[in-house]
């Protein structure tokens, strides 16, 4: 849950995930008060580089949100409102 972490904690978590051989890092579930932010996606992308995917999830409500997160570096989106993202 990136919304509950400091930037330093996000960086450490992403680096540990990378060292462990994970394929993706993920912003959040969206159930802890905040979801994916452009800043968090950009930070995670910077830390993990192009070797890993970044999944943005939580709070993605419309097409504009989705495009912004993809432009910030997300390679996958998790959303419960999929049809709204396509409108």
N, C-alpha and C positions, 0 to 999 in steps of 0.2 A: 504494500500500500504506500506508494510514493508520497501521497498527501500527508502521511504521518511521519515521514523521514526528513532529516536534514539533507542538504545536497551532498555533504560528506558521506553520510550513510548510504545514499543512493549510489554514489561512486564506488564505495567499498563493496556493496552488494552486487553491482554489475561486474566489477572486476573479479570477485569470487566466483560468480556464475560463469564468467568466461574461462577462468582457470580450471573450473570443474568440467568444462567441455559442454556446457549448455548450448542449445541451438538458438534460444531466444531469451530475452529479458522482457518483463511485462510491467506496465505502469501500475495497474491496480485492478481490483474487482469492481470498483464503483460502489461498494457497499459500506465503505468506511468514511463517508462524508464528502469525498471528492473523487474525481475520476482523472482521466488522462488530461494533461495540460501540454501545450506546445513546448513549454520550457523543459518539462520532464522528459518528453520524447527527444528533444534536441540534446539534452544532457546525456541520456542513455546512449543515443547514437554516437555521440562524441567519444564516450568511454569504450563502447564495444567495437567501434569501427564498422567495417563492412563484413567482417567475418561472422557476425551474428545478426539475427533478426531482432526487431523491436516491435513488440505488440502493444498497441495503445488500446486500452479498454476502460470503460466506465465513463459515463457522461457524454457519450458521442450521440448527439440528438438529431443532427441534420447533415445535409450534403456539405455545407460549408465547414462544419466541424471536422468531418472526415477528410476533406481535401487539405485543410490546414495541418492536421496531424500527419498525413502522408508527406506533405511538403517539409515538415519538421524532421522527418526521418523514419516514421513508422513504416514497417513492411507488412504489417498485419493489423487488422482492426477487430476488436471484440465489441459487438453492440447488440443489444436486445431490440433495437428499433431499425433493423436492416432496411425495411421498405422505405422508411423516412429518409435514409441516407441516399436513396436513389432518386428522390423527388427533386 
